[in-house]
Amino acid sequence: MKININDENNIVIFLNKENIKKMDFEDKEQLEIYFRELFNTLNSDYNIKVSG
């Protein structure tokens, strides 16, 4: 994963291709769980708060 912080309101997150090729993008519940865990990690490790 790579994070580019453009400014206070604009952050681009590049996901690892190996991780997302295993994901089923049709399963919205699994995607929600994955991204919730990802954003919680960003919050705890990098103090990046995600809203929206």
Number of C-alpha atoms within 10 A of each C-alpha: 8 9 11 10 12 9 7 7 7 9 13 10 11 10 11 10 9 8 9 12 9 8 12 11 11 8 9 10 10 13 15 11 10 14 11 13 12 11 15 16 14 15 13 10 9 9 10 15 11 12 5 2
